[in-house]
Amino acid sequence: MGCQLSASIGEMRVLHLVAADRWTGAAATALQLADALRAAGTECTFAYRPGRNLEVRLRGVEWCLPALAKERSLGEIRSAVARVRALAAGHDLVHAHLPHDHLLARQALRGSGTPLVRGVHHLGHLRPDPFHRWLFRGTAAVALSNSAMVPRCRALAAIAAAPAHVLPVALEARFRPGGGRDEVRARLGIPPDAVAAGTIGKLDRSRGHDIFLHALAGAPGVWGIVIGKGPHAEALAKLARSLGVAGRVAFPGYVEAGLEDLYAAMDMFVFPAAGSDHAHRAIAEAAGCAVPALAADLPGVRDLVEPGRTGEVYPGGDAAALAVLIAAWGRDPARRRSAGAAAAERARNLWTPERLAAEALELYRRVIPGHRPQR
């Protein structure tokens, strides 16, 4: 959209609400947005739910407040609404990221005139049921995680005419070509000259790791890296043994520090299923590290993957189709290098904090009195 930042935008004050306590999904994406906005000169407050690794990560950050809670009674909900109302009083706009904090903000802002923007991080949050029709009523604008959400957004009468922008992914500077490929491979027991395909995500039945393992069984010689932790870990290890691929699959567990080095250890990144945040940030992170993606053709994936140029797509759930792709790309190092370079270039140009802030501010200007959109 070619947005340009204005000098006056530093006067804008934005409250971000995320009723989450884990550094993952919508919370991670929302915090990246707040960081990008602050770097662009916009004052932001980030309110979240304490108790887990998100609080550990944000401890001591003055503008990040553990002000939300997991309410268990009507009285606690009333208290939460009052806390959000008090926080919002010092801001020009409230940006809610999940249905629960949207509910709190909707009630807290009644009659205040403060615009409420909703960030939609999951396609399932744009449902036309009575609750969501009521929830979205009065929403000033909508920030979407991918372009596939636009038709669903326009189909909801409450927000059909509201300004809506697709906000791009913003990558941390560490996700760039290079990294500790050799060191990671040595630690994981992967030969330095082997072809390796990797994936990342919570080890849960819904995340498609079983499809990845079945595909590896159909691509002899290709190693696998499965990053993450979760309740399905033991079952996946058992499946790898039953498929005869356990000797060429590494399970490094959950990794945050040094994740870029794990991407660097891959020749291909596989995205078999969506997580809770439909921005599909892992595809962009891999691209930033010059790793092409073989991704299930899910809503929003083509925002990040250019088939034939930066990777390829396949029918979701089709392990045989994925196996064909892994095997073909595994035999073609020139193709992998070319696609990886194109992916990294695209990441450098499109998925930056500066562009994310510009797009968000353009949306905010459309609903905050006195801040006109840039044209």
Secondary structure as UniProt FT lines:
FT   HELIX           7..11
FT   STRAND          13..18
FT   HELIX           25..39
FT   TURN            40..41
FT   STRAND          43..48
FT   HELIX           53..58
FT   TURN            59..60
FT   TURN            62..63
FT   STRAND          64..65
FT   HELIX           74..88
FT   TURN            89..90
FT   STRAND          93..96
FT   HELIX           99..108
FT   TURN            109..112
FT   STRAND          116..120
FT   HELIX           123..125
FT   HELIX           130..136
FT   TURN            137..138
FT   STRAND          141..144
FT   TURN            147..148
FT   HELIX           149..154
FT   HELIX           157..159
FT   TURN            160..161
FT   STRAND          164..166
FT   TURN            173..174
FT   HELIX           181..188
FT   TURN            192..193
FT   STRAND          196..200
FT   HELIX           205..207
FT   HELIX           209..217
FT   TURN            220..221
FT   STRAND          223..227
FT   TURN            231..232
FT   HELIX           233..243
FT   HELIX           246..248
FT   STRAND          249..253
FT   TURN            257..258
FT   HELIX           259..264
FT   STRAND          268..271
FT   TURN            278..279
FT   HELIX           281..288
FT   TURN            289..290
FT   STRAND          293..296
FT   TURN            299..300
FT   HELIX           301..303
FT   TURN            308..310
FT   STRAND          311..314
FT   TURN            316..317
FT   HELIX           319..330
FT   HELIX           333..350
FT   HELIX           353..365
FT   TURN            366..367
FT   TURN            369..370
//
